Amino acid sequence: MEKTWNNKAWFFVLPVLLLVAFSAVIPLMTVVNYSVQDTFGNNEFFWAGTDWFTELLGSARFHDALIRNLVFSAIILAIEVPLGILVALAMPKKGIWVSVCLVLMALPLLIPWNVVGTIWQVFGRTDIGLLGYSMRALGIDYNYVQDPIDAWVTVIVMDVWHWTSLVVLLCYAGLVSIPDAYYQAAKIDGASRWAVFRYIQLPKMGRVLLIAVLLRFMDSFMIYTEPFVVTGGGPGNSTTFLSIDLVKMAVGQFDLGPAAAMSLVYFLIILLLSWVFYTVMENAGRDRAVKETAE
Amino acid sequence: MARIRLDHIRHAYSPELAKAGNYALREVDHAFEDGGAYALLGPSGCGKTTLLNIISGLLTPSEGQVRFDDRDVTTLSPEARNIAQVFQFPVIYDTMTVRENLAFPLRNRKVPQAEIARRVDDMLKRLRLETRADRKARGLTADEKQKISLGRGLVRSDVNAILFDEPLTVIDPHMKWQLRSELKELHREFAMTMIYVTHDQTEALTFADKVVVMYDGEVVQIGTPEELFERPKHTFVGYFIGSPGMNVLPCEMDGDAVVVAGHRLALAGGRANTASGARIELGIRPEFVRVVERGGGLPAEIEKVEDVGSERIVRARLGGLPVSAIVAEGQPLPADAALAFEPGALNLYADSRLVERTGGRA
């Protein structure tokens, strides 16, 4: 059969290209454009070259925000992943309590970010908040407005409250997909509770845990709304994470050039770290597959 | 190893169901002799898996006792009973190698390292998995995985019985034969009590010395494959085993003879003692029905002929009743046909149960 050669197929790709262009490429290129120029408004631009980037990479303010954010993500993952697994393990697998638990678990996820922030902002206040007031009444010196440690604890507890559910739901989905026969076989093999977790439950949760870690890492690294509502980045700069810093720079100070440079660097860091996470965790699985096919 | 005695076992999945008389297992009273190969055969939902789980200890029966030798184990857990079980879908520990999989039950029981190594090596050889020993178990084929789950039971020296819950369901057809014969070989070698649940008659008849046929929560017959074929004790056994199954024809008693579709048929053997009012049926296997010229038997219409390669299955109608017959390849079929039943192969059933006749069968 004679094949017809023409370029009609491009018309089918065109809508997607347009969509991607307007939703991603053009906005991104605008940011790139800003990042190499200086502007004072009035559409006046002055070429700045890589100045903003060198300035940013050498600035202590950026370093501090980056380290703060990395520490925050590490703490979040260290708490939410094990806690999520534990809660998922403790959840019932059958009966009416399943739906009750699932609804309870899903609730925090349904609340808008700024509402979560407001809830905790009020909850932690020492004059009218239940938490803050009770802590005071118990004689514990708690004040997230003035004490950086208290501010951190509040932000972390809030994030754990808000997002552990996501890890729980993902792990739970992995757990319920394990057929009963596995548990029965383990019982027959005389396996301990720990062995059941280590050799049956954990391997079956592997894939969803990878997704959970990735999602939680990216989200926590981009966190903005909740700490902004609760602490506004303070006291001082103690809870000023990267995105809060970025907004301060772009909106507060109207430094569009440096802010654009920071956006790009920030974007690249997230992309890089996510890729590293994914590759490392995927490799744990692929090593096994390679060994299997090698023989 | 032990003799497994099921003492008047009944089981319902909830007290409400029991009260309503809705038992998944109506009553089973039977012993599995030490070292025997048994099959539990029956259609889906007949209670065979329930019975298996009661033996293994995954379920506690509502009524009755389970005894291993003379020990009452009714309330004991599977591990306390020292039972091994092979499930429908192969259960292997994904992250472990084949060797570690086999060592797992021994390690959990704190068997000394040297002993574990010796027994696992031995088992790898017997299962013909030596070349796979240090591979991760999850990359193996379904039949190899199933062998590993079996191996985890065989490797233990203290196992009382090995139970199989439809173990060949996910195995490729061409591997089924091989795995089944390997199973049979392992049974001979280890002389362990093995109980094999299946709904596939070929599997049951080739694996087991004794087949326990279950139907609707009850054991309807226990016997060798030969007994099940020749003297089905229940019409269900008759048509469940055999291909095609036994012809079951409603009939009436008339002295020493029966009347089928208006035709009198003399019974070989002695007089049948049937209670009056019982539903009487005549059973005859298609293998013992001959298709002859009209006049040589009961006149019948041939509806269709199915060629299955080695022989032909003739579907006929005797009056209004469907009757199957197996006819040799190449034998001519008369246009005006009649069916002749081999007298010695006729079985009489009252209310679905075989009527024992005085004088017995020829």
Chai-1 contact restraints between the chains, C-beta under 6 A:
chainA,res_idxA,chainB,res_idxB,connection_type,confidence,min_distance_angstrom,max_distance_angstrom,comment,restraint_id
A,A181,B,F87,contact,1.0,0.0,6.0,A-B,restraint_1
A,A181,B,V91,contact,1.0,0.0,6.0,A-B,restraint_2
A,Y182,B,V91,contact,1.0,0.0,6.0,A-B,restraint_3
A,Q184,B,L58,contact,1.0,0.0,6.0,A-B,restraint_4
A,A185,B,V91,contact,1.0,0.0,6.0,A-B,restraint_5
A,K187,B,P78,contact,1.0,0.0,6.0,A-B,restraint_6
A,I188,B,P78,contact,1.0,0.0,6.0,A-B,restraint_7
A,I188,B,Q85,contact,1.0,0.0,6.0,A-B,restraint_8
A,D189,B,F104,contact,1.0,0.0,6.0,A-B,restraint_9
A,D189,B,P105,contact,1.0,0.0,6.0,A-B,restraint_10
A,D189,B,N108,contact,1.0,0.0,6.0,A-B,restraint_11
A,D189,B,R152,contact,1.0,0.0,6.0,A-B,restraint_12
A,G190,B,E79,contact,1.0,0.0,6.0,A-B,restraint_13
A,G190,B,P105,contact,1.0,0.0,6.0,A-B,restraint_14
A,G190,B,N108,contact,1.0,0.0,6.0,A-B,restraint_15
A,G190,B,R109,contact,1.0,0.0,6.0,A-B,restraint_16
A,A191,B,N108,contact,1.0,0.0,6.0,A-B,restraint_17
A,Y199,B,Y93,contact,1.0,0.0,6.0,A-B,restraint_18
A,P203,B,D94,contact,1.0,0.0,6.0,A-B,restraint_19
A,P203,B,T95,contact,1.0,0.0,6.0,A-B,restraint_20
A,R288,B,K136,contact,1.0,0.0,6.0,A-B,restraint_21
A,E292,B,R135,contact,1.0,0.0,6.0,A-B,restraint_22
A,E292,B,K136,contact,1.0,0.0,6.0,A-B,restraint_23
A,E292,B,G139,contact,1.0,0.0,6.0,A-B,restraint_24
